[in-house]
Amino acid sequence: KRTLARLEKALSEQRDSLERTISRNREAEEEIVVEKTEDEGDLALISHNKELLYNLHESDFRRLKAIRDALKRIEREEYGVCSECEEDINEKRLIAVPWAMTCIACQEKVERDDAAETAMAGVTRQVRS
């Protein structure tokens, strides 16, 4: 029970921190848009910075969604149960990754499946070329 309260507090703090980071990144992105230049070096740097911010946004948004989902699971008293096999997720895993939705075994299976899917997509592209 005490561990759950600590994890909920950690999740809430991470959510708040990510929301602040996303807000700052949006402001930085607006500043990049404001800059106008014809210099190719500056244009390349602006393009690079926009791409970097976009990738940060994507990563932050995914993690923020996972954290919000974990907080909802706590409210529904479903937290700590694997969404795949419905077994309890190991406490050490939840301490390390408090937004985890799957146990280690199911997460490894998901990652293997994703890797196989990515490899097949690469083979398909090569065959088409």
C-alpha positions as CSV (number, residue, x, y, z in Angstrom):
1,K,0.0,0.0,0.0
2,R,2.8,2.4,0.9
3,T,4.7,1.5,-2.3
4,L,1.5,2.2,-4.3
5,A,1.3,5.6,-2.7
6,R,4.9,6.4,-3.5
7,L,4.5,5.2,-7.1
8,E,1.4,7.3,-7.5
9,K,3.2,10.4,-6.1
10,A,6.2,9.7,-8.5
11,L,3.8,9.4,-11.5
12,S,2.0,12.6,-10.6
13,E,5.4,14.5,-10.3
14,Q,6.6,13.0,-13.6
15,R,3.3,14.0,-15.2
16,D,3.6,17.6,-13.9
17,S,7.2,17.8,-15.0
18,L,6.5,16.5,-18.5
19,E,3.6,19.0,-18.9
20,R,6.0,21.8,-18.0
21,T,8.6,20.5,-20.4
22,I,6.1,20.2,-23.3
23,S,4.9,23.7,-22.6
24,R,8.5,25.0,-22.8
25,N,9.2,23.1,-26.0
26,R,6.1,24.6,-27.6
27,E,7.4,28.1,-26.7
28,A,10.8,27.2,-28.1
29,E,9.2,25.9,-31.3
30,E,7.3,29.2,-31.7
31,E,10.6,31.1,-31.4
32,I,12.2,29.0,-34.1
33,V,9.2,29.8,-36.4
34,V,9.6,33.5,-35.8
35,E,13.2,33.6,-37.1
36,K,13.3,34.4,-40.8
37,T,16.5,34.1,-42.8
38,E,17.8,33.4,-46.3
39,D,21.1,32.0,-45.2
40,E,21.4,28.2,-46.0
41,G,23.4,27.4,-42.9
42,D,20.8,29.1,-40.7
43,L,17.9,27.4,-42.6
44,A,19.6,24.0,-42.0
45,L,20.1,24.7,-38.3
46,I,16.4,25.9,-38.0
47,S,15.3,22.7,-39.8
48,H,17.5,20.6,-37.5
49,N,16.1,22.3,-34.4
50,K,12.5,21.8,-35.5
51,E,13.1,18.1,-36.2
52,L,14.8,17.7,-32.8
53,L,11.9,19.5,-31.0
54,Y,9.4,17.3,-32.9
55,N,11.1,14.1,-31.8
56,L,11.2,15.4,-28.2
57,H,7.5,16.2,-28.5
58,E,6.7,12.7,-29.7
59,S,8.7,11.0,-27.0
60,D,7.3,13.3,-24.3
61,F,3.7,12.9,-25.5
62,R,4.0,9.1,-25.5
63,R,5.4,9.0,-22.0
64,L,2.9,11.5,-20.8
65,K,0.0,9.3,-22.1
66,A,1.6,6.3,-20.5
67,I,1.8,8.1,-17.2
68,R,-1.8,9.4,-17.4
69,D,-2.9,5.9,-18.2
70,A,-1.1,4.5,-15.2
71,L,-2.7,7.1,-12.9
72,K,-6.1,6.0,-14.3
73,R,-5.3,2.4,-13.6
74,I,-4.5,3.3,-10.0
75,E,-7.9,5.0,-9.7
76,R,-9.6,1.9,-11.1
77,E,-7.5,-0.3,-8.9
78,E,-6.1,-2.1,-12.0
79,Y,-2.6,-0.8,-11.5
80,G,0.2,-3.4,-11.4
81,V,-1.6,-6.0,-13.5
82,C,-0.2,-6.9,-16.9
83,S,-2.5,-5.8,-19.7
84,E,-1.4,-8.9,-21.7
85,C,-1.4,-11.9,-19.4
86,E,-3.2,-10.3,-16.4
87,E,-0.6,-11.5,-14.0
88,D,0.9,-9.1,-11.4
89,I,3.7,-6.9,-12.6
90,N,6.9,-7.3,-10.5
91,E,7.2,-4.5,-7.9
92,K,10.8,-3.9,-9.0
93,R,9.7,-3.3,-12.5
94,L,7.0,-0.8,-11.4
95,I,9.6,1.0,-9.3
96,A,11.9,1.3,-12.3
97,V,9.1,2.0,-14.9
98,P,6.0,3.1,-12.9
99,W,4.0,3.5,-16.1
100,A,4.6,-0.1,-17.2
101,M,1.5,-1.8,-18.5
102,T,3.1,-5.2,-19.0
103,C,5.2,-7.6,-17.1
104,I,8.8,-8.2,-18.3
105,A,7.9,-11.4,-20.1
106,C,5.1,-9.8,-22.1
107,Q,7.1,-6.7,-22.8
108,E,10.0,-8.8,-24.2
109,K,7.4,-10.6,-26.4
110,V,6.0,-7.3,-27.7
111,E,9.6,-6.1,-28.4
112,R,10.5,-9.3,-30.3
113,D,7.2,-9.1,-32.3
114,D,8.0,-5.4,-33.1
115,A,11.5,-6.2,-34.2
116,A,10.3,-9.1,-36.4
117,E,7.7,-6.8,-37.9
118,T,10.3,-4.1,-38.6
119,A,12.7,-6.7,-40.2
120,M,9.8,-8.0,-42.4
121,A,9.0,-4.4,-43.5
122,G,12.7,-3.9,-44.5
123,V,12.7,-7.2,-46.5
124,T,9.4,-6.1,-48.3
125,R,11.0,-2.8,-49.2
126,Q,14.1,-4.5,-50.6
127,V,12.0,-6.9,-52.7
128,R,10.0,-4.0,-54.2
129,S,13.2,-2.1,-55.1
